[in-house]
Amino acid sequence: MALPFLVLYLTEERRLPAETAGWTLGVYGAGSLLAGPLAGWLVSRVGARAVMVVSLLGTAVALGLVPTLTSMYAVIGLVAVWSVIGESFRPACFAVVADLVEPEHRREAFAVLRLAVNLGMSIGPALGGGLAAISYSLLFAVDAGTSLLAAAVLALPVARSLAVRPVTGPTRDRVGAGARWPFALHLLATGLVAMVAFQAISTMPLYMVDELSLSPAVYGAAFAFSGVLIVLFEVPFTSLSRRWPHRPLLVFGAAVTGLGFAGLALVHDVPGVLAITAIWTLGEILLGPAAAARVADLEPPHARGLYMGIYNAVWSAAFAVGPWLGTKSLTSFGPITHWSLVGAVGLAGGIADALAPPASDRAPPGGGPGRPP
């Protein structure tokens, strides 16, 4: 709810330059880069549920403190702490899915997980835009409240099973050389596409507000529209494509994501923004579940949390670099060149996944009706 509006909060409420706001968002990404491996290590030692509950409680505290701080340096420091604590939730959550679901159902399981996330994302930004129009302090307070509610849900006795099985075998990496090369290329492709995707919360709102003269509420509605599309179409599409290999979905999804953001240079009004949002959201629908499922298929069982942590760390690295590079590009080169460069990076991500060896280009095991994830 609050994170998509962090750039606007810093530029409108704190009166900071766009580059400084982008750099601060990059600090969040840098902190989350540490969170991935740290959370993965903790999952195998204290359990996934404990990591997720502490993450949510810490996030609530950080969100409540952001608008109370007067020093910009204190805000930046708090953003760094917020990112390490808050982003520890994601690897633990992914590890639970990879641990509990059989390989033949993982792509669908990750699609269901993303459905839950995007149900929140379809409501959060739209509500956040309205709250930000009233008060940014109210926005942070309400988001802190939702984190506390989520922690309360995970504290219920029924959630006790959400703990990745402890490590019992050797901790040495058992991924063979034939799997490491596809994994490395997949991480490279993930990093490139993630830098493109993070323009949705960095340069896209700046472009809509400053260049197109649209309100923050319109941006929030566009962001929510993307979530609604994912909620409606991602799970059905993933079920229909369960027999498809990972690679075509990843390659085509990266290309569509890049071209979708590149199309922002051609729009000038709300219908155009919504149409372009639908295009890059299609790319996310194609590659989102397949990207996580590929990591789960390649990682050894004993390192379930660690490998998911590395995967999330790549997203965090892109978060640390993408918003800063994006705001620098937008302010230095203008919207047409900027969005063209964003599209090129997305295409490069598709090429990286296309270059993966044939051994990684396989359909998930099974693929029949089976039991639901």
Disulfide bonds with the S-S distance in Angstrom:
none
